[in-house]
Amino acid sequence: MPKIDEYAAAAGDTAIEELKTISAKLRNKTILNVNSTAVGGGVAEILSRMLPMMTELGIKPRWELIKGGEDFYAVTKKFHNALHGTPQKLTAADFQLYRDTLKTNMESVNLDADIALIHDPQPAGLIEKKPAGAKWIWRCHIDLSNRQRDVWDFLRGYVSRYDAAVISAPSFSQELPVKQFQVPPSIDPLADKNRELTDTEISDIMKRLEIPADKPLITQVSRFDRLKDPLGVIEAFKKIQPYVTARLLLVGGSADDDPEGAQVLAEARAAAEGTPDIIVLCLPPTSNVEINAIQRASSIILQKSLKEGFGLTVSEALWKAKPVIAGAVGGIPLQITHKYSGILTRTIEGTAYWMKRLLHEPAYARKLGENGREHVRQNFLLTRHLRDYLLLALYLESGGRDFIHL
Ligand code: UDP
């Protein structure tokens, strides 16, 4: 793992000094993170990078996973979709299964910590077992602005008992009796996923993955999830195929807590069949340097999400100074200012139009990428993210005083 000081080149000296000052006040405090998957998806990605940083700063981080059967993840996937605004039918038995699974986890998961960050709905119910004196934060990575009433009401019963809630964008805030804080996620500029790669490294990896380099590549990196709209991406690309020379690449994997992945992957493969310029590639969740190389080898990056909590893939691509065309949903507009640091679209037609236009206007595309990289440098690097969490921890530890003197 890189040392904190190595981040100065990307984040600036002040950001590193701030981190050291704040963490000195939290030395030896235990900060527990609980989520439901160790690999796949944005939460696991961030935790795997942030926790070693905390250790170096003298804080004691811990990471626990809750466990459940396939039926539990089918229910929490319905929660996830419903909170994102895709209507779902939840039965009394579904809610009961959630309660029962959480009860089992309360017995097995070690919840001992000064401060706990409980990520997303899956482990939210652990609050019933919160140790006395601990400060618990519900960290929500989901866009709640169109949440389905019954699921939110159920979850709200738990969330209301936390000491604070953290959301990624102001529009996700809810009517709650606890304070809500905005902390957008981040990327690690020194991780294999984002670090600089030489041209040789990139081309070696592309050769190994058997992705031809003879045409400009338009890429979307995403779990095979309907909310990432892989079929919409394929449809948009098919519309421009007669007018451009390009290849579409859909790269994905699955997360342990996502039961729908295999089906969506099969649908994407079926939609791409008979079109050799559309490649659907499934990679293991550890393929960080491969994803990095693919993003760097691409001319345009897509993130045509229909719903999105934040969309780490957008910042990942912008950090590589790539022009990004992305859905104007969830946390994506925090990362892209339309026609300045990327392109926001709302339809398949819009996505098709901008793919064609950016392929034909490479200088404009390059400018969008450069502006995007600077925006990410200032707002979405891991150092800023950790600083926000530590400030919140300090705030709660100090009994919620409104002013912290550093
Ligand atoms: N990712 C990956 N391999 C894949 C698909 C996604 O490593 O096959 C990574 C991607 O690079 C990003 C994260 O998983 O770091 C996805 O985070 P995002 O916020 O974009 O979406 P989520 O999956 O959390 O909905």
Boltz pocket constraint, residues with backbone or C-beta under 6 A from the ligand:
constraints:
  - pocket:
      binder: B
      contacts: [[A, 40], [A, 41], [A, 42], [A, 43], [A, 45], [A, 193], [A, 221], [A, 222], [A, 223], [A, 251], [A, 252], [A, 253], [A, 254], [A, 283], [A, 284], [A, 285], [A, 287], [A, 288], [A, 291], [A, 310], [A, 311], [A, 312], [A, 313], [A, 314], [A, 316]]
      max_distance: 6.0
